[in-house]
Amino acid sequence: MLAHVNQMDLFYEVIGESRPLLMVHGNGEDHTVFYEAAEVLKETFCCYLPDSRGHGQSTPVKEYHYADMADDMIALMEALDLTDVTFYGFSDGGIIGLLAAMKCERITKLIISGANITPKGLRTMAHLRFRIRYFFKKAPLIALMLREPNITDSDLTKIHVPTLVTAGDNDLIKEKETRHIARAVAGAQLRILKGEGHATYVVHSPKIGEIILDYMGCRHTAEARPPVT
């Protein structure tokens, strides 16, 4: 399906029923990375899976800014009249979630994985790899990660919804960055997942579905809760 927002078409797919869960993918991906998670979630949530601008089947763009992408997701929720939304964002989607939750009352729960608030939040080797790739390819999506986001602690204090911050213990994001985000968002919970990388528990994985269900109080077994450090 297509929603026309902010002078462009955003493609999205809907899986499941009941309360809305908006799931936003990472840099260079599309909504299909959440298919496996949606299978886990569809009995409890109506999963809205959009392609961010310039990704998948949404309108192409020449340059990217996280603020624009956050505005797109807010406009999508408005166009679909979604309220009491749980927003899940992975990587770039997590950054988008932070920005959207600062100013959108439609979001009542926020869950982010592998997000950073400045480019310096990337681990040194990951940042270096992106710089090398940009030197040769000049890809706008790589430029985005090298120049943005620029979210301050003051910005994070504007988030007033229950929030879960997750990352793998072998993530592309520095652990101190992840912990900093969790401390700066009032009341946020933190889960560092042992044995996981940046995307291993999210992309084409049912694990993030189980984590979401657990956080939302839909699972009550010890097995549902991932290891935390």
C-alpha positions as CSV (number, residue, x, y, z in Angstrom):
1,M,0.0,0.0,0.0
2,L,1.0,3.6,-0.5
3,A,0.5,6.7,1.6
4,H,1.1,10.1,0.1
5,V,2.9,12.2,2.8
6,N,5.3,15.1,2.6
7,Q,5.2,15.3,-1.2
8,M,6.2,11.6,-1.6
9,D,4.8,8.1,-1.5
10,L,5.7,5.9,1.4
11,F,5.1,2.2,0.8
12,Y,4.0,0.1,3.7
13,E,2.7,-3.3,4.5
14,V,0.3,-4.3,7.3
15,I,0.5,-7.7,9.1
16,G,-1.7,-8.7,12.0
17,E,-4.4,-6.9,13.9
18,S,-5.1,-5.2,17.2
19,R,-3.0,-2.4,18.6
20,P,-0.6,-0.6,16.2
21,L,3.1,-1.3,16.1
22,L,5.1,0.8,13.7
23,M,8.4,-0.9,12.8
24,V,11.1,1.1,11.0
25,H,14.1,-0.5,9.3
26,G,17.7,0.6,9.1
27,N,20.0,2.2,6.6
28,G,19.8,0.7,3.1
29,E,17.1,-1.9,4.1
30,D,13.4,-2.2,3.6
31,H,10.4,-3.4,5.5
32,T,10.9,-7.0,4.6
33,V,13.7,-7.4,7.3
34,F,10.8,-7.6,9.8
35,Y,8.8,-10.4,8.2
36,E,10.1,-13.0,10.7
37,A,9.4,-10.7,13.7
38,A,5.9,-9.9,12.4
39,E,5.0,-13.6,12.4
40,V,5.7,-13.6,16.1
41,L,3.9,-10.3,16.7
42,K,0.9,-10.5,14.4
43,E,-1.4,-12.2,17.0
44,T,-0.9,-9.3,19.5
45,F,-0.1,-6.3,17.2
46,C,-1.1,-4.8,13.9
47,C,2.4,-4.4,12.5
48,Y,2.8,-1.4,10.1
49,L,6.0,-2.0,8.1
50,P,6.9,1.1,6.0
51,D,9.8,1.7,3.7
52,S,11.6,4.9,4.6
53,R,12.0,7.6,2.0
54,G,14.5,6.5,-0.7
55,H,14.3,2.9,0.5
56,G,12.4,-0.1,-1.0
57,Q,9.3,0.9,-2.8
58,S,9.0,4.4,-1.4
59,T,9.8,7.6,-3.5
60,P,13.6,7.9,-4.2
61,V,15.4,11.0,-2.9
62,K,18.8,12.5,-3.6
63,E,19.8,13.3,0.0
64,Y,18.7,12.1,3.4
65,H,18.1,13.7,6.8
66,Y,16.9,11.9,9.9
67,A,14.6,14.8,10.8
68,D,12.8,14.4,7.4
69,M,12.5,10.7,7.9
70,A,11.0,11.2,11.4
71,D,8.5,13.7,9.9
72,D,7.5,11.1,7.3
73,M,6.7,8.6,10.0
74,I,4.7,11.1,12.0
75,A,2.8,12.1,8.8
76,L,2.2,8.4,8.1
77,M,0.7,7.9,11.5
78,E,-1.5,10.9,10.9
79,A,-2.6,9.7,7.5
80,L,-3.6,6.3,8.8
81,D,-5.0,7.9,12.0
82,L,-3.0,5.6,14.2
83,T,-3.1,6.3,18.0
84,D,-1.5,4.6,21.0
85,V,1.3,3.5,18.8
86,T,4.2,1.4,19.9
87,F,7.2,2.6,17.8
88,Y,10.0,0.1,17.1
89,G,13.1,1.3,15.3
90,F,16.3,-0.5,14.3
91,S,19.5,1.4,13.7
92,D,18.5,4.4,11.5
93,G,14.9,3.5,12.4
94,G,15.9,3.9,16.1
95,I,17.2,7.3,15.4
96,I,14.0,8.2,13.6
97,G,12.1,6.8,16.6
98,L,13.9,9.0,19.0
99,L,13.2,12.1,16.9
100,A,9.6,11.2,16.3
101,A,8.9,10.5,20.0
102,M,10.2,13.9,21.0
103,K,7.2,15.6,19.3
104,C,4.5,13.1,18.5
105,E,1.8,12.3,21.0
106,R,0.6,9.4,18.9
107,I,3.6,7.4,20.1
108,T,3.0,5.9,23.6
109,K,5.7,3.3,23.7
110,L,9.2,3.5,22.2
111,I,11.6,0.6,21.5
112,I,14.9,1.2,19.8
113,S,17.8,-1.1,18.8
114,G,21.3,-0.2,17.8
115,A,20.7,3.6,17.6
116,N,23.2,6.4,18.1
117,I,22.8,10.1,18.8
118,T,25.9,11.4,17.1
119,P,28.2,9.9,14.4
120,K,30.8,9.6,17.2
121,G,28.6,6.9,18.7
122,L,29.7,4.5,16.1
123,R,32.6,2.2,17.0
124,T,35.9,3.4,15.6
125,M,36.4,0.7,13.1
126,A,32.8,0.9,11.9
127,H,33.2,4.7,11.4
128,L,36.4,4.2,9.5
129,R,34.8,1.6,7.2
130,F,32.0,4.0,6.4
131,R,34.4,6.8,5.7
132,I,36.4,4.6,3.3
133,R,33.2,3.5,1.5
134,Y,32.1,7.1,1.2
135,F,35.5,8.1,-0.2
136,F,35.0,5.7,-3.1
137,K,31.2,5.7,-3.6
138,K,29.9,9.1,-2.3
139,A,26.7,7.3,-1.5
140,P,24.1,9.6,0.2
141,L,23.1,7.0,2.7
142,I,26.7,6.7,3.9
143,A,26.9,10.5,4.1
144,L,23.9,10.5,6.3
145,M,25.6,8.2,8.9
146,L,28.8,10.2,8.8
147,R,27.1,13.6,9.3
148,E,24.1,12.8,11.4
149,P,22.4,12.5,13.8
150,N,23.1,15.3,16.2
151,I,20.8,14.7,19.1
152,T,21.5,16.3,22.4
153,D,20.7,15.3,26.0
154,S,18.3,18.2,26.1
155,D,16.5,16.7,23.1
156,L,16.3,13.3,24.8
157,T,14.6,14.8,27.8
158,K,11.7,15.6,25.6
159,I,10.8,11.9,25.4
160,H,8.2,11.2,28.0
161,V,7.0,7.7,27.0
162,P,8.1,4.3,28.3
163,T,11.2,3.4,26.4
164,L,13.3,0.3,25.9
165,V,16.9,0.7,24.5
166,T,18.6,-2.4,23.2
167,A,21.9,-3.3,21.6
168,G,24.1,-6.3,21.1
169,D,27.3,-6.6,23.1
170,N,29.1,-6.7,19.7
171,D,27.2,-3.9,18.2
172,L,28.4,-1.3,15.7
173,I,27.3,1.3,18.3
174,K,29.6,1.9,21.3
175,E,28.1,0.4,24.4
176,K,28.7,3.7,26.3
177,E,26.5,5.4,23.7
178,T,23.7,3.0,24.2
179,R,23.9,3.3,27.9
180,H,24.0,7.1,27.6
181,I,20.8,7.1,25.7
182,A,19.1,4.9,28.2
183,R,20.2,7.2,31.1
184,A,19.2,10.4,29.3
185,V,15.6,9.2,28.5
186,A,13.6,9.4,31.7
187,G,12.7,5.9,33.0
188,A,14.1,4.1,30.0
189,Q,15.0,0.4,30.3
190,L,18.2,-1.0,28.9
191,R,19.0,-4.4,27.5
192,I,22.5,-5.3,26.2
193,L,22.1,-8.7,24.5
194,K,25.0,-11.1,25.0
195,G,26.3,-12.8,21.9
196,E,24.5,-10.4,19.5
197,G,25.8,-8.0,16.9
198,H,24.2,-4.9,15.5
199,A,21.6,-6.8,13.4
200,T,21.8,-10.4,14.3
201,Y,18.7,-10.4,16.6
202,V,16.7,-8.0,14.4
203,V,17.1,-8.5,10.6
204,H,15.1,-11.5,9.4
205,S,15.0,-12.7,13.0
206,P,12.0,-13.6,15.3
207,K,14.1,-12.6,18.3
208,I,13.2,-9.0,18.3
209,G,9.5,-10.0,18.1
210,E,10.0,-12.0,21.4
211,I,11.8,-9.0,23.0
212,I,9.0,-6.7,22.0
213,L,6.4,-9.0,23.4
214,D,8.3,-9.5,26.6
215,Y,8.8,-5.7,27.1
216,M,5.1,-5.1,26.4
217,G,4.1,-7.6,29.0
218,C,2.8,-10.2,26.6
219,R,5.2,-12.9,27.6
220,H,5.8,-14.1,31.1
221,T,8.4,-16.9,30.8
222,A,12.0,-16.5,31.8
223,E,13.0,-17.8,28.3
224,A,11.4,-14.7,26.7
225,R,13.8,-12.3,28.4
226,P,17.2,-12.1,26.6
227,P,20.5,-12.0,28.5
228,V,21.4,-8.6,29.8
229,T,24.7,-7.1,31.0
